[in-house]
Amino acid sequence: MLPYRPSRILIQEQSGRDALTGEILSRLPGVPATTILDAGGLPPEILCGGDPRGRGKQTLVLARHRGNFMKECPGSGAEICCNYYVVNFAYNCHLECTYCILQTYLNSPAMVVFTNVEDLVREVEEKLSAEPDAFFRIGTGEMADSLALDDITCYSRILVPFFGRLPNGILELKTKSDRIANLEGLDHRGHTVVSWSLNPAAVIRSDELKTATLQERLSAARKCQEWGYRLGFHFDPLIRYEGWEGDYEKTVGELFAAVEPRSIAWISLGALRFTPHLRDLLKERFPKSKIPYGEFVPGHHGKLRYFRPIREEMYSKMLGWIRREAPGVFVYLCMESRVVWERSFGYAPRATSDLSDRMDARVCGACRGTLSDEIPEGGGRRPLT
């Protein structure tokens, strides 16, 4: 996977005083940098001409984040969620997955990295200190890939040791990259789960254009396993096409040939979903992609997704292939209803709190020096004692 190197850097005036800004600039020698008054004041040429979303990613903006870094994951009301929290350290992604929702969600096409990392750390510490008996799973992969820019930002070298010192929190780094060099030797103390989004090699070639290959991702996961990290894998989005069964079954086999099941904290499954606007944009930006022409129906949240029996078939088959390789690995559905859980898995969590408890049980033992696989009974956020 090729490293990201912008053609220019724009530095918000206030961000220029942050230590992280100077560090990022030192790692990008020769890239012209200009100071701007505000991160919203981008040069107009970024928004003009053909494919501004693609061209805009050649610009890296270093800015200070305003408002809260940490928030609850935005689930939909009809689905069973998992009480996940997200921390946004950056906006946008240069990896050019054709189906990426960020293409329609973000106002700016530029790559943005927030440099007031001290404020991020302080906010997380204050939130977790205020609820010492609760357990928090927190990820950085909502608005940006967690590691794709890590050789430039080195954010992991700040966040991983920080979470290692927290008694009631786990960090999840989600990526489609192989940028893991900074993770070696960090004092993570079992408080960081490194996760990869996986798809068959054919899907990666056709629709995850600048990401690491499947083998590069699995090789990176194997190294993180050797460094003592717990691993996560997300088959999300699952994409249906002619021959998908053989490709996904093979991918599951390659996963478990690369890593030990006992190192895996969880595996999630989620079927492709996107807005009608994103489907139109996908046709425009990536005319060779076959994704927009699948069998989709509108969901209650306004997004298009595969007809429910199709999703249930995909989940059921995926679960069977995973169970055959690793019977004890914890598998869950992302953004699905109780009905889909029951028809795909044969059971459903009683509520969001139940799924949260089950996931907490996979990792929160690290905060007490053990890695527990117990499945607690009852609802509510899983206490640490």
C-alpha atoms as one frame of an Amber mdcrd trajectory, in Angstrom:
protein
   0.000   0.000   0.000   1.398   3.375  -1.020   1.855   6.040   1.684  -0.235
   9.193   1.640   1.634  12.295   0.571  -0.361  15.492  -0.016   0.486  18.014
  -2.695   0.039  20.879  -0.215  -0.684  21.575   3.446  -3.002  24.246   4.813
  -2.478  25.170   8.456  -5.243  26.826  10.424  -3.726  29.822  12.186  -4.471
  28.546  15.715  -3.224  25.068  14.831   0.196  26.462  14.027   0.965  26.652
  17.747   0.298  22.962  18.400   3.249  20.604  18.807   1.597  17.984  16.580
   1.531  20.457  13.680   5.297  20.840  13.762   5.771  17.077  13.993   3.538
  16.412  10.968   5.334  19.082   8.925   8.694  17.506   9.788   7.464  14.195
   8.362   6.408  15.803   5.069   9.535  17.661   3.914   9.198  19.460   0.626
   5.409  19.732   0.716   4.427  23.415   0.456   2.547  24.711   3.510   0.356
  27.798   3.808  -1.312  29.335   6.852  -5.042  30.056   6.569  -7.312  31.918
   8.938  -9.924  29.186   9.245 -10.160  25.520   8.210 -13.353  26.328   6.312
 -11.559  28.806   4.073 -10.315  26.364   1.454  -9.039  27.577  -1.918 -11.949
  27.642  -4.400 -10.104  25.529  -6.976 -10.557  22.478  -4.723 -14.287  22.622
  -5.374 -14.093  23.332  -9.107 -13.536  21.102 -12.093 -13.896  17.359 -12.458
 -14.064  15.111  -9.389 -13.414  17.627  -6.577 -13.779  14.813  -4.027 -10.813
  12.987  -5.442  -8.670  16.052  -6.087  -9.499  17.574  -2.706  -7.776  14.728
  -0.886  -4.448  15.972  -2.223  -4.784  18.821   0.280  -4.022  18.159   3.945
  -5.555  20.606   6.425  -4.149  20.844   9.947  -6.768  22.350  12.230  -8.028
  22.536  15.802 -11.223  20.631  16.543 -14.047  22.701  17.956 -16.595  21.041
  20.170 -16.550  17.527  21.601 -14.218  14.857  20.278 -16.096  11.957  21.887
 -19.677  10.939  21.213 -21.894   7.868  21.099 -21.939   5.889  17.863 -24.946
   7.051  15.813 -27.049   3.894  15.570 -30.604   3.746  14.251 -33.571   3.149
  16.505 -34.814  -0.138  15.050 -31.430  -1.865  15.169 -29.633  -3.487  18.089
 -26.528  -1.405  18.802 -23.553  -2.088  21.054 -23.017   1.072  23.161 -19.940
   2.021  21.171 -18.277   5.439  21.416 -16.326   7.248  18.719 -13.529   9.819
  18.913 -12.922  11.812  15.737  -9.242  12.731  15.395  -9.509  13.414  11.648
 -12.019  13.838   8.820 -11.951  12.105   5.436 -10.049   9.185   3.933  -7.812
   8.942   0.877  -8.229   5.187   0.362 -11.016   5.663  -2.215 -13.468   2.889
  -1.426 -16.196   3.375  -4.009 -19.016   2.914  -1.488 -17.623   5.230   1.228
 -20.352   7.275   2.938 -17.875  10.084   3.667 -18.218  11.149   0.016 -21.660
  12.545   0.767 -21.355  13.196   4.502 -18.481  15.688   4.708 -18.684  19.316
   3.632 -15.034  19.540   2.596 -13.202  17.183   0.200  -9.822  17.882   1.843
  -8.080  15.626   4.342  -8.320  17.150   7.829  -6.234  16.188  10.879  -6.938
  17.752  14.259  -3.812  18.888  16.051  -5.165  19.718  19.540  -4.568  16.157
  20.693  -4.162  17.286  24.310  -7.818  18.380  24.307  -8.861  14.983  22.917
  -6.986  13.114  25.640  -8.316  15.390  28.374 -11.916  14.963  27.220 -11.727
  11.158  27.153 -10.037  11.045  30.546 -12.659  13.307  32.120 -15.536  11.279
  30.638 -14.205   7.947  31.849 -13.197   9.313  35.246 -16.722  10.623  35.761
 -18.126   7.073  35.330 -15.499   4.844  36.977 -17.834   1.836  37.294 -18.740
   1.823  33.587 -16.726   0.268  30.791 -16.188   2.075  27.481 -15.288   0.738
  24.039 -14.054   3.681  21.991 -13.034   3.738  18.329 -11.400   6.314  16.063
 -12.591   4.946  12.720 -15.889   6.751  12.112 -14.808   9.821  10.102 -11.376
   8.589   9.046  -9.381   5.385   8.817  -7.719   4.876  12.215  -4.239   4.070
  10.867  -3.991   5.055   7.189  -2.296   8.363   8.110  -0.449   7.081  11.171
   3.007   7.288   9.628   2.367  11.043   9.296   0.365  11.795  12.448   1.739
   9.137  14.861  -1.565   9.484  16.714  -1.324   5.843  17.783   1.834   6.576
  19.771  -0.218   9.006  21.851  -3.519   7.154  22.155  -2.388   3.550  22.710
  -0.239   4.222  25.828  -2.892   6.661  27.074  -5.611   3.998  26.918  -3.183
   1.545  28.492  -3.348   3.659  31.636  -7.155   3.913  31.737  -8.828   1.436
  34.094 -12.193   1.356  32.299 -11.620   1.885  28.596 -10.609   0.001  25.454
  -9.437   1.661  22.234 -10.347   0.114  18.887  -8.313   1.121  15.837 -10.206
   0.227  12.633  -8.341   0.230   9.353  -8.087  -1.005   5.780  -4.384  -0.206
   5.746  -1.176  -1.924   6.800   0.223   1.122   8.646   1.085  -0.590  11.939
   4.785   0.233  12.414   4.072   2.702  15.218   2.222   0.042  17.227   5.314
  -2.059  17.831   6.698  -1.730  21.319   3.887   0.419  22.718   2.741  -0.229
  26.292  -0.853  -1.121  25.335  -1.489  -3.401  28.346  -4.253  -5.172  26.447
  -6.336  -1.993  26.194  -6.152  -1.637  22.394  -7.961  -3.802  19.836  -6.573
  -3.460  16.305  -9.275  -4.212  13.745  -9.429  -4.673  10.007 -12.311  -4.338
   7.596 -12.132  -7.378   5.328 -13.500  -8.287   1.918 -12.441 -10.803  -0.721
  -9.459  -9.879  -2.869 -11.754  -9.361  -5.869 -13.804  -6.732  -4.014 -10.665
  -4.993  -2.751  -9.343  -4.753  -6.329 -12.613  -3.460  -7.777 -14.007  -1.238
  -5.016 -11.385  -0.561  -2.294  -9.007   1.086  -4.672  -6.107   2.471  -2.617
  -6.356   0.202   0.397  -3.960  -2.515   1.484  -4.447  -5.874  -0.197  -6.100
  -8.695   1.720  -2.738 -10.357   2.317  -1.178  -7.078   3.465  -3.993  -6.633
   5.988  -3.709 -10.190   7.280   0.071  -9.929   7.510  -0.317  -6.738   9.553
  -2.857  -8.469  11.798  -0.441 -11.339  12.391   2.271  -8.896  13.472  -0.110
  -7.152  15.870  -1.009 -10.546  17.309   2.704 -11.179  17.907   2.924  -7.821
  19.698   0.178  -8.909  22.096  -2.766  -6.936  20.727  -6.298  -8.298  20.624
  -7.686  -8.268  17.079 -11.027  -7.432  15.526 -12.354  -8.081  12.033 -15.283
  -6.445  10.303 -16.857  -8.039   7.249 -18.678  -4.801   6.595 -19.843  -4.106
   4.016 -20.678  -7.567   2.779 -21.247  -7.232  -0.966 -23.338  -9.676  -2.981
 -22.230 -10.525  -6.514 -21.979 -13.605  -8.721 -19.605 -15.994  -6.975 -19.669
 -14.173  -3.633 -20.108 -17.388  -1.635 -16.873 -18.946  -2.844 -14.903 -15.727
  -2.448 -16.116 -14.984   1.089 -15.698 -18.592   2.228 -12.110 -18.495   0.950
 -11.497 -15.171   2.712 -12.694 -16.604   6.023 -10.282 -19.486   5.570  -7.407
 -17.103   4.808  -8.225 -15.087   7.925  -7.921 -18.067  10.255  -4.839 -19.340
   8.456  -3.183 -16.016   9.315  -4.154 -15.441  12.966  -5.054 -17.461  16.035
  -8.758 -17.442  16.970  -7.877 -16.866  20.630  -6.413 -13.461  19.706  -9.702
 -12.256  18.192 -11.935 -10.088  20.372 -14.823 -10.013  17.907 -15.934 -10.265
  14.294 -18.781  -8.148  12.948 -20.986  -8.689   9.918 -22.852  -5.918   8.132
 -24.402  -5.796   4.669 -23.799  -2.959   2.223 -25.993   0.085   2.836 -25.894
   3.578   1.372 -28.039   6.587   0.569 -29.674   7.090  -2.851 -27.428  10.131
  -3.324 -24.332   8.025  -2.716 -25.485   5.477  -5.297 -25.768   8.252  -7.899
 -22.374   9.633  -6.921 -20.836   6.163  -7.074 -22.036   5.761 -10.670 -20.519
   9.130 -11.534 -17.144   8.737  -9.815 -16.593   4.998 -10.327 -18.450   3.939
 -13.494 -16.747   0.525 -13.563 -18.164  -0.477 -10.171 -21.035  -2.975 -10.223
 -22.165  -2.147  -6.684 -24.955   0.330  -7.606 -26.775  -2.302  -9.646 -27.532
  -4.785  -6.877 -30.982  -5.634  -5.503 -31.603  -2.823  -3.024 -34.695  -1.623
  -1.202 -35.176   1.482   0.982 -34.770   0.903   4.711 -36.593   2.715   7.487
 -33.619   5.051   7.919 -33.692   6.164   4.269 -30.689   4.089   3.216 -30.736
   1.505   0.462 -29.829  -2.038   1.457 -30.248  -5.600   0.252 -33.689  -7.137
   0.663 -33.907  -8.700   4.134 -33.904 -12.389   3.017 -30.723 -11.695   1.048
 -29.021 -10.216   4.104 -30.168 -13.083   6.294 -28.768 -15.618   3.819 -25.420
 -13.822   3.704 -25.159 -13.563   7.491 -26.145 -17.187   8.028 -23.579 -18.486
   5.550 -20.834 -16.225   6.911 -21.550 -17.366  10.453 -21.356 -20.997   9.341
 -17.986 -20.531   7.663 -16.597 -18.677  10.692 -17.944 -21.261  13.163 -16.385
 -24.071  11.134 -12.953 -22.442  11.474 -13.298 -21.030  15.003 -16.339 -22.194
  17.000 -15.627 -19.952  19.993 -15.070 -16.596  18.255 -17.646 -13.928  19.112
 -19.611 -12.758  16.047 -22.178  -9.981  15.992 -24.335  -8.086  13.501 -23.973
  -4.370  12.918 -27.053  -2.212  12.308 -29.575  -5.053  12.195 -32.911  -5.729
  13.874 -33.869  -8.459  16.305 -35.734 -10.276  13.517 -32.621 -10.432  11.326
 -30.526 -11.656  14.271 -32.985 -14.439  15.024 -33.346 -15.582  11.419 -29.604
 -15.415  10.695 -28.029 -16.524  13.982 -30.903 -18.387  15.638 -30.941 -15.998
  18.605 -30.919 -12.262  19.312 -29.535 -10.124  22.140 -32.331  -9.060  24.479
 -31.439  -5.407  23.978 -28.584  -3.071  23.130 -27.322  -3.433  26.704 -27.121
  -7.221  26.302 -24.960  -6.971  23.166 -22.809  -4.360  24.886 -22.296  -6.661
  27.872 -21.260  -9.534  25.635 -18.701  -7.396  23.806 -17.372  -5.871  27.018
 -16.804  -9.372  28.362 -14.426 -10.080  25.484 -12.018  -7.310  26.443 -12.677
  -5.658  29.792 -10.761  -8.381  31.636  -7.645  -6.686  30.246  -8.342  -3.838
  32.659  -8.026  -6.317  35.518  -5.092  -8.318  34.159  -7.135 -11.097  32.524
  -8.937 -11.577  29.217 -12.362 -12.898  30.073 -14.648 -14.763  27.687 -17.524
 -14.957  30.139 -20.945 -13.819  28.906 -22.588 -11.839  31.708 -26.288 -12.002
  32.377 -28.534  -9.017  32.840 -28.663  -5.605  31.218 -26.993  -2.254  31.636
 -23.392  -1.231  31.007 -21.104  -3.955  32.254 -19.517  -2.933  35.605 -15.845
  -3.551  36.241 -16.416  -5.258  39.588
